[in-house]
Amino acid sequence: MDDGFQNVDATNADVRDGVQDRYGAGAQAVEAALCCPVDYNPQYLEIIPQDVLDRDYGCGDPSRYVREGETVLDLGSGGGKICFIASQIVGAKGRVIGVDMTDEMLALARENAPIIAERVGYANVEFRRGHIEDLKLDLDALDKWLAKNPVKSAKDMEAMDAEILRMKSELVMIPDDSVDGVTCGFALRNLADLGDFFDEIARVVRPGGRIALLDVSTPPNRVLRFGNDIYFGKIVPKIGAALSDGPAYAYLPKSVAYLPEPAAMLEMLRSSGFDDATHRQLSGGLTQLMVGTRR
Ligand SMILES: C[S@@+](CC[C@H](N)C(=O)[O-])C[C@H]1O[C@@H](n2cnc3c(N)ncnc32)[C@H](O)[C@@H]1O
């Protein structure tokens, strides 16, 4: 059966390649097929430039869990929309850090950050390039090192591995216990190992800090589920394949399908250190939200 589910054997690298191709293209031109209708608080959208609003490809707003004065880490920050909303909520005394791995998305976010700063009257948002499942390694710092130390041999590769270890201990991108809250909108499904990801966010959130993780879900209602399956399983990969290369989009249905059941994700979150983690279906089960507090 060629439905896009069966013939993708996703590894971490496959998924990262697919994700970067897909969102790299999405950062450069609006892809309506990848957008979901979402109600954001309009008060916070007024100052956000239209090119950011058009290219976020999220399906919900985790920034409502953010409070004034907090340091907030937004994972899979894309074009920066959630960060720019959170920037206004945390205010001048707060701080927002967005992390994403896709160059084009980061470029969009970084070029709009000064515009937001001017409009709110303070600069409290920064964007870092990294893998959200490995928040110790700053990929911009690694690229700078690689520009001076290109890898051409196995010996060079050993030097690079040693440098990565050094960076992860001496130049930690997001240090332990350093943020009050983590938001993540629609990047969970792109991760090959959610358990490692939950351990990593537990490392960076201070005790008592909170997390809000949103992603798409499989609706319990049969009619909604049918529509959802057609949308993510058939329409998105076909439109994606027509717009760019097929494999970049083919990973998507499987990646939605491989998010574990809610009970399994809650179990993982609790064992990572979020004892009170809860799960809720939103929008008739089209999206799901997990929140929790770091023990
Ligand atoms: C659907 S977009 C969501 C953007 C934003 N969070 C929102 O809700 O509007 C997903 C983003 O997550 C990023 N992403 C996915 N997997 C990632 C990973 N392993 N590390 C870093 N970024 C990742 C993609 O590059 C993309 O920009």
The ligand as an ORCA input file, in Angstrom:
! r2SCAN-3c Opt
* xyz 0 1
  C       5.226     23.456     12.708
  S       6.615     24.518     12.937
  C       6.025     25.294     14.399
  C       6.468     26.700     14.583
  C       5.981     27.351     15.901
  N       6.364     26.571     17.066
  C       4.470     27.511     15.930
  O       3.772     26.861     16.694
  O       3.988     28.338     15.182
  C       7.855     23.387     13.540
  C       9.247     24.003     13.715
  O      10.016     23.099     14.499
  C      11.340     23.032     13.966
  N      11.895     21.727     14.372
  C      11.363     20.498     14.175
  N      12.145     19.544     14.704
  C      13.207     20.175     15.268
  C      14.373     19.726     15.972
  N      14.603     18.432     16.191
  N      15.247     20.652     16.419
  C      15.048     21.975     16.174
  N      13.966     22.461     15.501
  C      13.053     21.575     15.058
  C      11.158     23.191     12.467
  O      12.356     23.674     11.880
  C      10.008     24.204     12.402
  O      10.493     25.531     12.325
*
